[in-house]
Amino acid sequence: MANIKSAKKRILVINKKTARNRRIKSHLKAILKNFESAMHAGDVSTAKEKLALAEKRLMQAAAKGTIHKNAASRKISRLTKRFNKAQ
């Protein structure tokens, strides 16, 4: 356990950021799973909506620093590619 006041504060801040990042990542996984299920079912209109939502949330996560910007772009590219191939 830290003894210095600033170190104690950093522990609290890190715990808050970790909780936020976990929440965002689990939300992203749920959104991506919804897109995958729509694609698997062959529902193109629902998949299009889920793709738009996934793109928005991935870029928001990248903007906040939860995931890397290039990782978000790569995931969006792969999802879009799968969607266009299914159409």
N, C-alpha and C positions, 0 to 999 in steps of 0.2 A: 504494500500500500504506500502511496506517495505521502511524503511529509510536508512538502512545500505547497503553499496555497495555490500557486499558478498550476502546478502539476495536478492537484486535485480538481481544479476547474477544467483542465484539459480532458481529464478522465470523464467528467460529466458531459462535456461537449461531444467527445468522441462517441459516448454511449447514445446520445440523441441522434447524431448523424448516422450511426450504424443502424439504429431502429428505423430511421427514415429510409435509408437505402434498402433495407430488407423489405419494408412495406412496398416500396416502388418496384423492386425486382419481382416480388411475388405477384403484384398486380399485373406486371408485364407478362409474366408466365401465363396468367389466367387469360389475358387478352389474346396471346398467341395461340393458346390452346383452343379458344373459341373460334379463331380463324381456321385453325387446322380441322376442327370438327365440321365447320361449314364447308370447307373444301372437300373433305372426305364424303360428306353427304351429297355433294354436287350442287349445292344451293349457291348459285353465282351471285344473286343480288345480295344475299346476306353476307357472303364472303367479301363482296366489294365494300360493304359498310364496315365490316370487321377490319379489313385492310386499311381503310382510311383512319379508323380509330387507332390501330396498331402503329401506323406511321406517325400519327400525332403524339402518342404516348412515348414512343421510342425517342423521338426528337426532344421531347420535354425532359426525359431522363438524361439524355446526352447533354442538354443545356445545363442541367443541375449538377452534372458531374458524376451521376450515379453509374453510368456506363460511358465508355469512350465514344466520341463522335463518329469515328470510323466504324466501330462495331455496330452502332445504330444504323448507319448508312448501309453497311453490309447486310444486316438483317432485313432492312426495308427492301433492298435490291433483290434479295433471294425470295422474299414473300411476293413481291410484285412479279417476278419472273414466273413463279409457280402459278400465280393467279392468271397471268396472260396466257400461259401454256394451257390452262384448264378451259379457257374461254372458247 
